[in-house]
Amino acid sequence: MKNIFIINAAHPFAHSGGKFNKTLSEFTSEYFSSKEEYQVRTTQIGDAYDPDAEVENFKWADVVVYHVPIWWFQVPNGFKEYIDQVFTAGHQNGIYKHDGRSRKNPEINYGTGGQLHGKKYILTTSWNAPHTAFTMENEFFQQKSVDEGVMFGFHRMNAFTGMELIDTHHFYDMEKNADVPKELQNYNTFLSQLSI
């Protein structure tokens, strides 16, 4: 039995209602819940939470699935607050022990003090930007992918805890040209091909 912890990082703010990520999170929950080999827990950013209980969710999980809409080239403010609160509560309590260095040689081993080794994560992001903004020469993201550009720090944060990336799936042009049924079909194919 594998434990799947799904975090919907979307929450209503200004003109963003978070509808697509809500649909995506529900789809993911149903996908895993429908199979006998998985147990599922979910967190909705924007709802009240207990940081210590959320730490227990990370410790319980074999796989964490993050669904993250991108706001101004960062994670949403409520999700950043959640990370700050929960990961701080997880200091010497199952998420990370320390930064990994020793006083004898403080120049090496930074980022190796995580306590979530053996656990993995999946990241999805959703964008207003089209895919070509990342891939075409002279376009906005200078041919840097989501994972090596905007979300690089997010991946290093997870590595700091000891978690390993399974894979990422990014949804582009979701504000102006979304074809949600097609996107969900592609996402279903992505999930079905993962080794979890």
Steps between C-alpha positions, in 0.01 A plus 500: 500500500639841397400824671430797272481853643349753259542873555287743302702822520231705325279729702272787401687828464410806290385372158628144562225265615716188503242297307741309276725390786193398701391283207854366464531416869164322503601309186828393665323395819246292307773349283693364799199428725347278231796262524525263796875545542475867600379699801444871445507812717447852371566856610337808354705817535283779632318272743594507867776253590713389791871509401579201723223294337636596158848386605341163581355491147848541352637230731207268411531549124699284263425749222406868524313647202521877474252685275633855470363788294773753431435858610753762396761230434474361854279268703180665634535700821283263706709203388826677586363571848398134532852385406657742746269394784501124436868455418594707805277276714681206340843614620638212708152349474518287187551741209859608559751472781739782401662635186741207476830674572731441794698757696819312409450566127220754444578539129357164390185288527253790511149373432556145622319515835156400374296227667263410214742267319325223308201726435425645159300781347321601183458863396244650267488868418246702307583810301345781303821496291502282186752218466683695231590771756739239646625334182536761225810709453455865605181420692439597862658210695819495289461131414512389864245235593265538796710254701839657433366854526207620713459175699869422552489628860186297570678183387801580717264559798368147459852361461592678825238286678637184338215446254566394142314621193298242308397733216335829411207591279436860399179653367554798269273778368228409748350847533435582135499169313420221746357176365437338839369160377808461276733613778347248743530225241870581454545514877330160540752358250782663697379341827454158340861499380657585836689247709372557851 
